[in-house]
Amino acid sequence: MTEELWTAAQQMLRLAISVIVTDLHKKPVCNWQQYTQKLPGNDELKKMFGHPDAAMIAAVCGAGYREGQFLEIIDIDQKHSLDMDLYIVLRTLIDRDCPGLHERLVVGRTPNKGYHLWYYCREVLGNTRLASRPATAAERKNGEFRKVLIETRGTGGIAIAPPSPGYRFIQGGIDLIPEISPQERYLLHRAARSLDQAPDLVPRNPLRQPGFKRRPAGSPLDDYNDRGDVITLLQQHGWTVVRKTALRTYLRRPGQTSNFSSGDYNHALNLFGVFSTSTVFVPGRGYRPAAVFALLQCRGDFKEAARKLRAMGYGAPPGLSLKPL
């Protein structure tokens, strides 16, 4: 461990930031959970620095030693992005929805061309996945089903801090971390969630999901999943299309006055998902078109939805199947 890292760790303690030591693989060299409740003493820190694997320093997030201010860091993992510069896109979204907020944040760069956004807030939760993408075919062969693009380091999490090898601040510094309001934090998280390409609760194999019931061939619900125009349905219920890409259509919920999206429809997955808590949909859950219809048209009653859809011409007549022989 270098004198530079020791000096930085001492500064973090003076700023009431709980700091620990890790090895080059980001694994803490000590039982660090105790430092979510207290700052390490000087002797404890020296012991960590003296560990044979000591290589980097890390901030313990979520710990509040500054009159109720809790440290949270948004981790942008650029190496997992296939088609966009996540930081540039996220910054654009933040600037559009909350001008001036990004300029107040402390921004760090990571060795793998990722970014850390540092701030304090009076409302912080545990580590939370904000955006991810479906795994590629090659990644699925290795047993992976999603790649995380953006997540938080909050209560119970740690984040490697500069000047650890490969880490540096590109905007502000450890002594300039701002406190942001819960509303500003919500806007940050909402911007990140809008980049999500893999909504939660998307079944890997729907036949293995709890409560799954195989519907008979020709079901109007299945037919609507295949042929239904879910975008038009949402628009009929007050949703507004605000942006389109080749993969997704982004929509704003009824009653929302800003241009920011509240959810999106993934054309490849045939799923609608929201990240707003002000709708009938559960944030983070993926909804098939028939489920969207049932919630909007039938208050969640799928039997009634099936009857209505059959009356609208969806599904095969009794005794027939829509599936080709």
C-alpha positions in Angstrom: 0.0 0.0 0.0 1.3 3.4 -0.9 1.5 6.6 1.2 -0.9 8.2 -1.2 -3.6 5.6 -0.3 -2.9 6.0 3.4 -3.3 9.8 3.1 -6.6 9.4 1.1 -7.9 6.9 3.7 -7.1 9.4 6.5 -8.9 12.1 4.6 -12.0 9.9 4.2 -12.1 9.3 8.0 -11.8 13.0 8.7 -14.8 13.5 6.4 -16.7 10.8 8.3 -16.6 8.3 5.4 -16.2 4.8 6.6 -13.2 3.3 4.7 -11.8 -0.2 4.4 -9.0 -2.0 2.5 -9.4 -4.6 -0.2 -7.2 -6.8 -2.4 -6.8 -6.3 -6.1 -10.0 -8.3 -6.7 -12.1 -5.9 -4.5 -12.4 -8.4 -1.7 -12.1 -6.8 1.8 -9.1 -7.9 3.8 -11.1 -7.8 7.1 -14.5 -8.4 8.6 -15.9 -5.1 7.2 -19.6 -5.3 8.1 -18.8 -3.8 11.5 -17.8 -0.6 9.7 -21.3 -0.1 8.4 -22.1 0.9 12.0 -18.9 2.7 13.0 -15.8 4.3 11.6 -12.6 2.2 11.8 -10.1 3.5 14.4 -6.6 4.4 13.4 -5.2 1.2 14.7 -7.8 -0.9 12.9 -7.0 0.9 9.6 -3.2 0.3 10.1 -4.0 -3.4 10.6 -5.9 -3.4 7.3 -3.1 -1.6 5.5 -0.6 -4.2 6.9 -2.5 -7.2 5.4 -0.4 -9.0 2.8 -3.1 -8.7 0.2 -3.9 -5.0 0.8 -4.0 -3.2 -2.5 -7.0 -0.7 -2.6 -9.3 1.4 -0.4 -13.1 1.3 -0.5 -15.9 3.5 0.8 -18.5 1.7 2.9 -21.8 3.0 1.4 -25.0 3.6 3.3 -23.2 4.5 6.5 -24.4 7.8 8.0 -22.0 9.7 10.1 -22.8 13.2 8.8 -26.0 14.1 10.6 -28.3 11.7 8.7 -26.5 12.0 5.3 -26.0 8.6 3.8 -23.4 7.8 1.1 -24.7 6.2 -2.2 -22.8 5.6 -5.4 -24.3 4.9 -8.8 -22.0 2.4 -10.6 -22.1 2.6 -14.4 -20.5 -0.6 -15.9 -19.7 0.5 -19.4 -17.9 -2.7 -20.3 -21.2 -4.6 -20.4 -22.9 -2.2 -22.8 -23.2 -3.4 -26.4 -24.6 -0.4 -28.2 -24.3 2.9 -26.3 -22.0 5.1 -24.1 -24.0 4.7 -20.9 -22.5 7.6 -19.2 -23.1 10.1 -22.0 -26.7 8.9 -22.5 -27.4 9.0 -18.7 -25.9 12.4 -18.4 -28.1 13.7 -21.2 -31.2 12.3 -19.6 -30.2 13.8 -16.2 -29.6 17.2 -17.8 -32.9 17.1 -19.5 -34.9 16.1 -16.5 -33.0 18.0 -13.8 -30.7 20.7 -15.2 -27.7 21.3 -13.0 -27.8 18.1 -11.0 -25.1 16.3 -12.8 -22.7 19.2 -12.4 -23.1 18.9 -8.6 -22.2 15.2 -8.4 -18.7 13.9 -7.8 -17.8 11.7 -10.8 -15.1 9.0 -10.7 -13.6 6.8 -13.5 -12.9 3.1 -13.1 -10.3 0.9 -14.7 -12.8 -0.7 -17.1 -14.0 2.6 -18.5 -16.9 2.7 -16.1 -18.1 5.6 -13.9 -19.1 6.2 -10.3 -21.5 9.0 -9.3 -21.0 10.0 -5.7 -23.6 11.8 -3.5 -25.2 11.8 -0.1 -28.9 11.6 0.5 -31.1 11.3 3.6 -33.0 8.3 2.0 -30.8 5.5 0.8 -31.6 1.8 0.3 -29.4 -1.3 -0.2 -27.6 -2.1 -3.4 -30.1 -1.9 -6.2 -30.0 -2.9 -9.9 -31.2 0.0 -12.0 -30.5 -1.1 -15.6 -29.4 -4.4 -17.2 -29.6 -6.1 -20.6 -30.4 -9.7 -21.6 -27.3 -11.9 -21.9 -26.1 -12.7 -25.4 -26.2 -16.3 -26.7 -22.5 -16.7 -25.8 -23.1 -15.4 -22.3 -26.1 -17.7 -21.8 -23.9 -20.7 -22.5 -21.9 -19.7 -19.4 -25.1 -19.7 -17.3 -25.7 -15.9 -17.4 -29.1 -14.5 -18.1 -28.5 -10.8 -17.7 -25.7 -8.3 -17.6 -26.0 -5.4 -15.1 -25.4 -2.0 -16.7 -26.1 0.4 -13.9 -26.6 -0.3 -10.2 -26.3 1.5 -6.9 -23.9 0.9 -4.0 -26.0 1.7 -0.9 -26.5 0.2 2.5 -24.4 -2.9 2.9 -22.3 -2.2 -0.2 -18.8 -0.9 -0.9 -17.2 1.0 -3.7 -13.5 1.2 -4.6 -12.3 4.8 -4.1 -9.5 6.8 -5.8 -6.6 6.8 -5.8 -6.7 3.0 -5.8 -5.0 1.7 -8.9 -7.0 2.6 -12.0 -9.5 4.8 -10.2 -9.6 8.6 -10.4 -12.0 11.5 -10.0 -12.8 13.4 -13.1 -15.3 15.8 -11.5 -15.0 17.0 -8.0 -13.3 15.1 -5.2 -13.9 13.2 -2.0 -14.2 16.4 0.0 -16.9 17.8 -2.5 -19.5 15.1 -2.4 -22.9 16.9 -2.3 -26.0 16.1 -0.5 -29.0 15.8 -2.9 -32.7 15.7 -2.0 -34.8 12.5 -2.1 -36.6 13.9 -5.2 -33.3 14.5 -7.0 -32.2 11.0 -6.1 -35.5 9.7 -7.5 -34.8 11.5 -10.8 -31.3 10.1 -11.0 -32.6 6.6 -10.5 -35.5 7.1 -12.9 -33.1 8.2 -15.6 -31.0 5.1 -15.1 -34.0 2.8 -15.0 -35.1 4.2 -18.4 -32.0 2.5 -19.9 -33.1 -0.9 -18.6 -33.3 -3.5 -21.3 -34.3 -6.5 -19.2 -37.3 -5.8 -16.8 -37.4 -7.8 -13.6 -39.5 -10.9 -13.3 -39.1 -11.8 -16.9 -39.4 -15.6 -16.8 -36.4 -17.5 -18.1 -38.8 -20.4 -18.8 -42.5 -19.5 -18.2 -43.4 -23.2 -17.8 -41.4 -23.2 -14.6 -42.9 -20.1 -13.0 -45.1 -20.5 -9.9 -48.8 -20.3 -10.7 -48.2 -20.9 -14.5 -51.2 -22.7 -16.1 -51.0 -24.0 -19.6 -53.9 -22.5 -21.5 -55.7 -24.4 -24.2 -54.7 -23.9 -27.8 -56.6 -20.9 -29.3 -56.7 -18.9 -26.1 -57.8 -15.3 -26.8 -55.1 -14.2 -24.3 -52.3 -15.9 -26.2 -53.7 -14.6 -29.5 -53.7 -11.1 -28.1 -50.1 -11.6 -27.0 -49.3 -12.5 -30.6 -51.4 -9.9 -32.4 -52.5 -7.3 -30.0 -51.5 -3.6 -30.4 -50.4 -2.9 -26.8 -49.0 0.6 -27.7 -52.4 1.8 -29.0 -54.1 0.3 -25.9 -51.8 2.2 -23.6 -52.4 5.4 -25.6 -56.2 4.9 -25.3 -55.7 4.9 -21.5 -53.7 8.2 -21.5 -50.2 7.0 -22.0 -48.0 9.1 -24.4 -45.2 7.8 -26.6 -42.1 10.0 -26.0 -39.4 8.1 -27.8 -38.8 5.1 -30.0 -35.8 3.0 -30.8 -35.4 -0.2 -32.8 -35.8 -2.2 -29.6 -38.1 -0.2 -27.4 -41.0 2.3 -27.3 -40.8 4.7 -24.3 -44.1 6.0 -22.8 -45.1 8.6 -20.3 -47.8 7.8 -17.8 -51.1 9.7 -17.6 -50.9 12.8 -15.5 -47.1 13.2 -15.8 -46.2 16.6 -17.2 -42.5 16.2 -17.9 -41.2 14.6 -21.1 -39.5 11.8 -19.2 -40.7 8.3 -19.8 -42.5 6.3 -17.1 -42.1 2.9 -18.7 -41.4 1.2 -22.0 -42.4 -1.7 -24.3 -39.7 -4.1 -25.3 -40.5 -5.3 -28.8 -38.0 -8.2 -28.8 -39.3 -9.5 -25.5 -42.9 -8.5 -26.1 -43.0 -7.1 -22.6 -44.2 -3.8 -21.1 -42.5 -2.5 -17.9 -42.7 0.6 -15.8 -40.4 2.2 -13.2 -43.0 4.7 -11.9 -44.9 3.9 -8.7 -47.9 5.9 -9.8 -49.6 3.4 -12.1 -51.6 0.2 -11.8 -48.4 -1.7 -12.9 -45.8 -3.0 -10.4 -42.5 -1.3 -11.1 -39.8 -3.6 -12.5 -42.2 -6.3 -13.6 -42.6 -7.4 -17.2 -46.1 -7.6 -18.6 -47.3 -9.4 -21.7 -49.9 -7.5 -23.8 -52.8 -9.7 -22.5 -51.8 -8.8 -18.9 -51.7 -5.1 -19.9 -55.2 -5.5 -21.3 -56.5 -7.3 -18.2 -55.2 -4.6 -15.9 -56.4 -1.6 -18.0 -59.7 -3.0 -19.3 -60.8 -5.5 -16.7 -59.2 -4.4 -13.4 -56.9 -7.4 -13.5 -59.6 -10.0 -14.1 -58.1 -12.4 -16.6 -61.3 -14.4 -17.1 -63.2 -11.2 -18.0 -60.3 -10.2 -20.2 -60.5 -13.5 -22.1 -64.2 -13.1 -22.6 -63.8 -9.5 -23.9 -60.9 -10.5 -26.2 -62.9 -13.4 -27.6 -65.8 -11.0 -28.3 -63.3 -8.8 -30.1 -62.2 -11.6 -32.4 -59.2 -13.0 -30.6 -58.7 -16.7 -30.1 -60.0 -19.7 -32.0 -63.5 -20.9 -31.9 -64.1 -23.9 -29.5 -62.7 -27.1 -30.9 -60.3 -25.3 -33.3 -56.6 -24.3 -32.8 -54.7 -21.3 -34.0 -51.5 -23.3 -34.0 -50.5 -24.7 -37.4 -50.5 -28.5 -37.8 
